[in-house]
Amino acid sequence: MRRTRNQAGFTIIELMGVIMIMGVLTALVLPSVRSNAVRAKMSEAIMAFGPCRNMISEIYLSGSDPPPPGEKWGCEIDAPSNYVGVVTVDYPGKIRVVLQGFLDGRLDTKDITLTPLDNTGAPLDGTAGVAIRSWRCGSITDGTDTTLLPYLPNSCRG
């Protein structure tokens, strides 16, 4: 009598092949997953501009004088969220958000800026009654750190 052996499982070669394929796929997908996670956190930082942006717009639209240099605008806050450390406003109305909590030394303590522009496209100089035509977000000339540019949304890239 002759017996035939049936295969009772996977061979080591088959297992190694599956593990290799999973490793390659992980190596390809993992960087994009991390990048998307940082972008999601960055959206929370962009939302931190909202209250100050509204306040500055109202001050300029109403024709009121902006607070003098060194004075608070009333919308500055410390640690409003897990990913935003401080929100400050400079004299002509430039808003600065300092990042925190990303657990990445390249991103933590970096600044994102939002600057009000007049009808010529120049940053406001503090003149009362000048209307804000638009806002410039994430510009390197305004103080946004260059390492943040790949993670900022397209609407906030200077």
C-alpha positions as CSV (number, residue, x, y, z in Angstrom):
1,M,0.0,0.0,0.0
2,R,1.1,3.3,-0.9
3,R,0.3,6.4,1.1
4,T,0.3,10.0,-0.3
5,R,1.1,12.9,2.0
6,N,-1.3,15.8,2.0
7,Q,0.0,19.2,2.7
8,A,-1.0,20.2,6.2
9,G,-0.2,23.9,6.1
10,F,1.9,26.5,4.5
11,T,5.5,26.1,3.8
12,I,8.1,28.4,5.2
13,I,8.7,29.9,1.7
14,E,5.0,30.8,1.3
15,L,4.9,32.4,4.8
16,M,8.1,34.4,4.0
17,G,6.6,35.6,0.7
18,V,3.4,36.8,2.4
19,I,5.4,38.6,5.2
20,M,7.7,40.2,2.6
21,I,4.7,41.5,0.6
22,M,3.1,42.9,3.8
23,G,6.4,44.6,4.7
24,V,6.7,46.3,1.3
25,L,3.1,47.5,1.4
26,T,3.6,48.9,4.9
27,A,6.8,50.7,3.9
28,L,4.9,52.3,1.0
29,V,1.8,53.3,3.0
30,L,3.1,54.3,6.4
31,P,4.7,57.6,5.3
32,S,1.5,58.9,3.7
33,V,-0.5,57.8,6.8
34,R,1.8,59.8,9.0
35,S,1.6,62.8,6.7
36,N,-2.2,62.7,6.7
37,A,-2.2,62.5,10.5
38,V,-0.1,65.7,10.7
39,R,-2.3,67.4,8.2
40,A,-5.4,66.6,10.3
41,K,-3.7,68.0,13.4
42,M,-2.7,71.1,11.3
43,S,-6.3,71.8,10.4
44,E,-7.0,72.3,14.1
45,A,-4.2,74.9,14.3
46,I,-5.7,76.7,11.2
47,M,-9.1,76.8,13.0
48,A,-7.4,78.7,15.9
49,F,-7.1,81.7,13.6
50,G,-10.9,82.1,13.5
51,P,-11.7,84.2,16.6
52,C,-8.9,86.7,16.1
53,R,-9.6,87.0,12.4
54,N,-13.2,87.9,13.0
55,M,-12.2,90.4,15.7
56,I,-9.6,92.1,13.6
57,S,-11.9,92.3,10.6
58,E,-14.7,93.9,12.7
59,I,-12.2,96.5,14.1
60,Y,-11.1,97.5,10.6
61,L,-14.6,97.4,9.1
62,S,-16.1,99.5,11.8
63,G,-13.4,102.2,11.2
64,S,-12.1,101.9,14.7
65,D,-8.5,102.4,15.6
66,P,-6.6,99.1,16.2
67,P,-5.0,98.7,19.6
68,P,-1.6,100.5,19.8
69,P,1.6,98.4,19.5
70,G,2.2,96.3,22.6
71,E,-1.5,96.2,23.6
72,K,-3.7,93.1,23.5
73,W,-6.5,92.8,20.9
74,G,-8.7,90.7,23.2
75,C,-8.5,87.4,21.3
76,E,-5.1,86.2,22.4
77,I,-5.2,82.9,24.2
78,D,-2.7,80.4,25.7
79,A,-3.0,76.7,24.9
80,P,-6.5,76.7,23.4
81,S,-6.1,73.1,22.1
82,N,-3.8,70.1,22.1
83,Y,-2.0,71.3,19.0
84,V,-2.0,75.1,19.5
85,G,0.2,76.5,22.2
86,V,-0.4,80.3,21.9
87,V,-2.3,82.6,19.7
88,T,-1.0,86.2,19.5
89,V,-1.7,89.3,17.4
90,D,0.9,91.9,16.4
91,Y,0.2,95.6,15.9
92,P,-1.2,95.8,12.4
93,G,-3.2,92.6,12.9
94,K,-0.9,89.8,12.0
95,I,-2.0,86.6,13.9
96,R,0.6,84.1,15.0
97,V,-0.2,80.6,16.1
98,V,2.5,78.5,17.9
99,L,2.2,74.8,17.5
100,Q,2.6,72.2,20.2
101,G,1.7,68.5,20.9
102,F,2.7,67.1,17.5
103,L,5.4,65.0,19.2
104,D,7.7,65.9,16.3
105,G,10.6,68.2,16.9
106,R,10.3,69.6,13.4
107,L,6.8,70.9,14.0
108,D,6.5,71.7,17.7
109,T,7.1,75.4,18.7
110,K,6.9,76.5,15.0
111,D,4.8,79.4,13.9
112,I,2.0,79.8,11.4
113,T,0.9,83.4,10.5
114,L,-2.2,85.0,9.0
115,T,-1.8,88.6,7.8
116,P,-4.5,91.0,6.8
117,L,-4.0,92.7,3.4
118,D,-5.5,95.9,2.1
119,N,-7.0,96.5,-1.4
120,T,-3.5,96.8,-3.0
121,G,-2.4,93.4,-1.5
122,A,0.0,94.9,1.0
123,P,-0.1,94.1,4.7
124,L,-2.1,96.6,6.7
125,D,-0.1,99.4,8.4
126,G,-2.6,100.1,11.2
127,T,-4.4,103.0,9.5
128,A,-8.0,103.2,10.8
129,G,-10.8,102.9,8.3
130,V,-8.7,100.8,5.8
131,A,-10.7,97.8,4.7
132,I,-9.3,94.3,4.8
133,R,-9.5,92.9,1.3
134,S,-8.0,89.5,1.9
135,W,-5.8,87.4,4.3
136,R,-2.5,85.9,3.6
137,C,-1.9,82.6,5.4
138,G,1.3,80.6,5.8
139,S,3.6,83.1,4.1
140,I,7.3,82.7,4.8
141,T,7.8,86.5,4.6
142,D,5.3,86.9,7.5
143,G,7.1,84.4,9.7
144,T,5.7,81.0,9.0
145,D,8.4,78.4,9.4
146,T,9.4,76.7,6.1
147,T,9.2,73.2,7.6
148,L,5.4,73.6,7.9
149,L,4.7,74.2,4.2
150,P,4.2,70.6,3.2
151,Y,1.6,70.1,5.9
152,L,-0.4,73.3,5.5
153,P,-3.7,73.1,3.4
154,N,-3.5,74.6,-0.1
155,S,-5.6,77.5,1.1
156,C,-2.8,78.4,3.6
157,R,0.4,78.4,1.6
158,G,1.2,82.1,1.3
